[in-house]
Amino acid sequence: MAFTTYTELKSVVADYLARTDLTTQIPDFITLAEVRLKRDLRIRQMLKVATASMTVSDSTVALPSDFLAIRDMHLDTNPASSLEYLSPSSFFSNAHTTNLGIPTKYTVLASEFQFAPIPDSAYTVQILYYALPTPLSSSVSSNVFLSTCPDLLLYAALGEAEPYLINDARIQTWAALYDRGLVSLSSSDESSEYAGSPLVMTTL
């Protein structure tokens, strides 16, 4: 059965489980599956671009509300100025965190980006990041997980039923299918990112 909506996904999960007493738990299985995917998956369909305005003499900018992980960041100057990520320890050791100027480095602290040098103007920063898809619900019929990797979402949801399916041999099968699908999708996504690079011929 093909499934492209939240309602259809719930029906497929129920069919796979072959249990009539888990109807009220199935939405929870799907929610937990989405939690698992947000930890395991980083693919280009999850990428999102956001812009933010820096404030003069303020070294911080709030993370986007749906932020999962950073991919790239630059200042919207002419030409664009790339910003280098540093771990918090390297940032405070090497990034001139008390100086004013054009920011060249950044780190992530709790729910904020922190920049150095401290902005001396109201620069605009463009952020490319992996975003958390809007969770499926009765009012959200599809999202990136369901449209891009419905198989992973299904197998993850089935795996979350394990506490109710004690000693059910199918759990291992679903877990293996999830792991195989995750590796395959991640590999495919990585390949597609570089598929457009031109071939370079070398002479030995």
N, C-alpha and C positions, 0 to 999 in steps of 0.2 A: 504494500500500500504506500503510495506517495503521500508525503505530508509536508505542507508548506506553511501551516498556521499553527498557533498554539493549541487550538481545539483539536486539530488533527493529530498533533504530537501527543497530546494526552490520550487520545484514543489508541494510538499505536503502542504507547507504553503499556496501556492496559491489556492490549492483545498479546504483547510479548510476555507479560507477567502471568497471563492466564489465571488471574485471581480477581474475584468479584468483591473482595472485602478491602481493597486498597484504593478505592476511588478518591477518597478524601485526602489520601497521602500523596497521590501522584503529583499534584502541583508542588508539594514540598520537594519531591524527588527532582523535579525539573529545576526548581530554584537552586538546590544544592549542586546540580549538574552545571548550572551557569557559574556558580562560585568556583567550581573546579576548573572550568574552561578559562575563566578570567585569570587564574593563576598559571595555567599551563600553556596558553596560546598567545602568540604574538605574530599576527599576519597582517599583510598590507591593508586588508579590508577593515581592520580595526584602527587604521591611522586617521588622524584628524588634525586639522590646522587651526590654530587659534592665535589671535594677536592680543597683546596687552600693552598698556602704556606705563612706562616707568615714571616715577615721581622724583624730582630733583632731590638729592641728598637722602633718598630712601633706597636701601640696597635690596629690598625684597619685593616680590610679586607673587600673588597667591596662585597656587596650582589650579588648573581647571577642575571643576567639580567632578568630572568623569575621568580624571587622570588615572592611568595605570602605570605607564612607563614613558620615559622620554626617548625620542629618536633623534631629534636634531633641534637646534635653536640658533637663530641669528638676529642681529639688529637690522631693522628695515632702514638702512642707510644707502647711500649711493657712492660706491657699490656696496652691496650687502656685506655686513661684517659678521663672520662666524664667531660663535661663542664656544669656548672650550669647557667641557665638563671636567670637574675635579671632584674627587671624593671629599667629604667634609674635612678630614684631617689634612689632606694636601691643600685644600682651599684656604684654610686658615693659616697654614704655614707659608704658602707661596703666592697668594693671589693679591696682595696689597689691599687688604680688606678695609683699611682706614683711609685710603686715598680717594680723592675725587677725580673723575675722568670718564672716558668712554669705556664701558664695561667690556672685558675680554674673556672673563671666566665666570663660571656659575657652578653652584652645587644645589642639592635638594635637601632642605631641612624641614622635617615634619610636613606641614601643608603649604610650604612656600619655596620658591626659588630664591636664592640669594646670589647677588652679583658683586663682582669686584673688577676694577675699582667701583666705588659708589657712583651712581649716575650723576653727571654734572649738568644734564639736560633731560628733558622729558622724551627720551627715546622710545620708539615703538619696537617691541620685540615680537618676532614671529616664532611660534612654537609648533613643532611637529611631534605628535605624541600618540601613543596607543591609548585609545579611549574605551571605557567600559560601556558596552552596549546597554541600551535601555532594557531592563529585565522584562521577560515575557509575563503577560498577565491577561486578564479578561479584556482589558482595554488596549493591550499591545499585542497584536496578533503575530508579529514577526520581528526579528532583529538580526544583527550580523551573524550570530551563532547559528540561528535556524536557517538562514538563507545560504550561508557559506559552508557549514559543516553539520548538516542535520544528523548524519550518522554518529558523529562524536557526541552530540547533544543527547541523542537517543541512548547510546551505550553508557554514557555517564549517568543518565537518569536511572537506567536499569540497575547500574551498580549501586546507586544510593538506596535501592530497595533491599540490599543485603541483610539488614537487621530483621527484615520480615520474611526472608527466604533462607532460613537456617539450613545449612548443608545442601543447598541447591547447586548442582554442578554447573548450571548455566552461568553463574556469577563469574567463574574463571573464563568462560568463553567471551562474555561481554567485556571483561577487563582486558583480555588479549586483543579483541577487536578495537577497543578504545585506544590502547597503546599503539597498535599498528596504524590506525587512522591518524593519530596525532603525529607520528613520525613521517608518514606519507604526506600529510598536508603541509607540515613545516618544511619538508624538503622541496615540495612543489612550489611553495611560496618563495623560498630562497632562490630556486632556479629561475622563476619568472622575473625576479627582480633584476637579474643580470642577463636575461635572454636577449635583450636588445643591444648588448655591447658588441661592437664590431670585432670580427676576427682579425688577428694581427699575424701576418706571415713573417717567419724568421728563417734565415738561411744559416745552416750549420756549416 
